[in-house]
Amino acid sequence: MASKLPNASLSLKEFMLRKEVLQLYRNILRTIKQVSSQQDREYLHDWVKSDFNNNKHIKDELMIKSLIIHGENSMNELKKNINLSK
């Protein structure tokens, strides 16, 4: 009996990692919305978008997890800087 799943379906680990990456991306974009300068918001948005696009080909689980941690640390640093500038 053939599997009904498409050949390109994700494993559970890959699915969970993908969920974490998308959640991080959304949280970073929400954080960027708090930046007061429109020019800075556009710059940060372009930077984040290009960073995620440059790393979308990575399949290694450990590398993805380390990039998630790096992204969370960067987001927290940005939050701190936004709070200091208020």
C-alpha positions in Angstrom: 0.0 0.0 0.0 1.5 3.3 -1.1 1.7 6.2 1.4 -0.7 9.1 0.9 1.9 11.6 1.9 3.6 13.6 -0.8 7.3 12.9 -1.4 8.1 16.4 -0.1 6.4 16.1 3.2 8.2 17.1 6.4 9.2 14.8 9.2 7.9 15.7 12.7 11.2 17.2 13.7 11.4 19.3 10.5 7.8 20.4 11.0 8.5 21.5 14.5 11.7 23.4 13.5 9.9 25.1 10.7 7.2 26.2 13.2 9.9 27.6 15.5 11.5 29.5 12.6 8.2 31.0 11.4 7.3 32.0 14.9 10.7 33.7 15.4 10.3 35.5 12.0 6.9 36.8 13.1 8.1 37.9 16.5 11.0 39.7 15.0 8.7 41.5 12.6 6.4 42.5 15.5 9.4 43.8 17.4 10.5 45.8 14.3 7.1 47.5 14.2 8.0 49.1 17.6 11.0 51.0 16.0 10.1 54.7 15.8 11.9 55.6 12.6 10.3 54.5 9.4 13.7 54.3 7.6 15.1 52.1 10.4 12.1 49.9 10.3 12.5 49.4 6.5 16.2 48.7 6.9 15.6 46.1 9.6 12.8 44.5 7.7 15.0 44.1 4.6 17.8 42.8 6.7 15.7 40.2 8.4 14.1 39.1 5.2 17.4 38.7 3.4 18.9 36.9 6.4 16.0 34.3 6.5 16.1 33.9 2.7 19.9 33.3 2.8 19.5 30.6 5.4 16.4 28.8 4.0 18.4 26.1 2.2 19.9 24.8 5.5 18.7 21.4 6.4 21.0 20.5 9.3 18.9 20.4 12.5 21.7 21.6 14.8 22.6 24.5 12.5 18.9 25.5 12.3 18.6 25.4 16.1 21.8 27.5 16.5 20.4 30.0 14.0 17.1 30.1 16.0 19.0 30.9 19.2 21.1 33.5 17.4 17.9 35.1 16.1 16.2 35.1 19.5 19.3 36.7 21.0 19.3 39.4 18.3 15.6 40.0 18.8 16.0 40.4 22.5 18.9 42.8 22.0 16.7 44.8 19.6 13.9 44.9 22.2 16.4 46.2 24.8 17.6 49.0 22.4 14.0 49.9 21.6 13.1 50.2 25.3 16.2 52.3 25.9 15.4 54.7 23.1 11.9 55.4 24.5 
